[in-house]
Amino acid sequence: MREAESALHFIAWFYVADGFTMPALLAMRDGGRLLPALRREPAIGIKAGVLALVAFVPALFAFRLAPVGAVAALRETSVLIGLVLGGAMLKEALDMRRAIGALLILAGGAMVALWTAS
């Protein structure tokens, strides 16, 4: 990413390459079930593609601008958003295992933030 002439060129080629390889891999794995599913529910695939772009492009720009280790570690804190949304929208319980996991993620994010700030 950092070696690319332009971040937008990198992202465009990344998605073009991914756009050919992922359907091919899915077709090999799922055989004849892929095309009927895509025909039956095209909106799901389009929404997933747009959401993937919206979620991944900011991370790619961050990788270009900041230390990769810090960006990668802080990007994983998005699991906490899933934890909160799971509790709020799906009424999932916050058991001890999830609470400890969340605290470990927060501690790791704090360590990365403090380490890279100095």
C-alpha positions in Angstrom: 0.0 0.0 0.0 2.7 2.5 0.9 4.7 1.6 -2.2 1.8 2.3 -4.5 1.8 5.4 -6.6 -1.7 6.3 -5.5 -3.9 4.9 -2.7 -6.9 5.0 -5.0 -5.1 3.0 -7.7 -4.1 0.4 -5.1 -7.7 0.2 -3.8 -9.1 0.0 -7.3 -6.8 -2.8 -8.3 -7.3 -4.6 -5.0 -11.0 -4.7 -5.5 -10.7 -5.7 -9.2 -8.5 -8.6 -8.3 -10.7 -9.6 -5.4 -13.8 -9.3 -7.7 -12.4 -12.1 -9.9 -10.8 -14.3 -7.3 -13.5 -14.5 -4.7 -16.4 -15.6 -7.0 -14.0 -18.2 -8.6 -13.1 -19.5 -5.1 -16.8 -19.6 -4.1 -17.8 -21.4 -7.3 -15.1 -24.0 -6.6 -16.3 -24.5 -3.1 -20.0 -24.3 -3.6 -20.3 -25.8 -7.0 -23.6 -25.2 -8.7 -25.2 -23.5 -5.7 -23.5 -20.1 -6.2 -25.2 -18.8 -9.3 -28.8 -19.7 -8.2 -28.2 -18.0 -4.9 -26.8 -14.9 -6.6 -29.8 -14.7 -8.9 -32.2 -15.2 -6.1 -30.7 -12.5 -3.8 -28.7 -10.0 -5.8 -29.3 -7.2 -3.4 -27.5 -9.0 -0.5 -24.4 -9.3 -2.6 -24.5 -5.7 -3.7 -25.0 -4.5 -0.1 -22.2 -6.7 1.2 -19.8 -5.4 -1.5 -20.7 -1.7 -0.7 -20.3 -2.3 3.0 -17.0 -4.1 2.5 -15.7 -1.1 0.6 -17.0 1.4 3.2 -15.4 -0.6 6.0 -12.0 -1.5 4.3 -11.1 1.7 2.4 -10.6 3.8 5.6 -8.3 1.1 7.0 -6.3 1.1 3.8 -5.8 4.8 4.0 -4.8 4.5 7.7 -2.2 1.8 6.8 -0.7 4.3 4.3 -0.5 7.1 6.9 0.3 5.4 10.2 2.5 2.6 11.5 1.0 -0.7 10.2 1.2 -2.4 13.6 -0.7 0.3 15.4 -3.4 0.5 12.7 -3.8 -3.3 12.6 -4.1 -3.5 16.4 -6.5 -0.6 16.8 -8.6 -1.9 13.8 -9.3 -5.1 15.9 -11.0 -3.0 18.5 -14.0 -3.0 16.1 -14.9 -6.2 17.9 -16.1 -4.0 20.8 -18.6 -2.3 18.5 -19.9 -5.8 17.6 -20.1 -6.6 21.3 -22.1 -3.4 22.1 -24.4 -3.9 19.1 -25.0 -7.5 19.9 -26.1 -6.5 23.4 -28.2 -3.6 22.3 -29.8 -4.9 19.2 -29.8 -8.7 19.6 -30.1 -8.8 23.4 -27.0 -11.0 23.7 -25.8 -11.4 27.3 -22.5 -10.0 28.4 -21.1 -13.0 30.2 -17.7 -13.2 32.0 -15.9 -14.5 28.9 -17.0 -11.6 26.7 -16.3 -9.1 29.5 -12.8 -10.4 29.9 -12.2 -10.4 26.2 -13.5 -6.8 25.9 -11.2 -5.7 28.7 -8.2 -7.4 27.1 -9.0 -5.6 23.8 -9.3 -2.3 25.5 -6.0 -2.8 27.3 -4.3 -3.8 24.1 -5.7 -0.7 22.3 -4.5 1.5 25.2 -1.1 0.0 25.1 -0.8 0.6 21.3 -2.0 4.1 21.7 0.4 4.9 24.5 3.3 3.1 22.7 2.9 4.8 19.4 2.3 8.2 21.1 5.8 8.2 22.5 
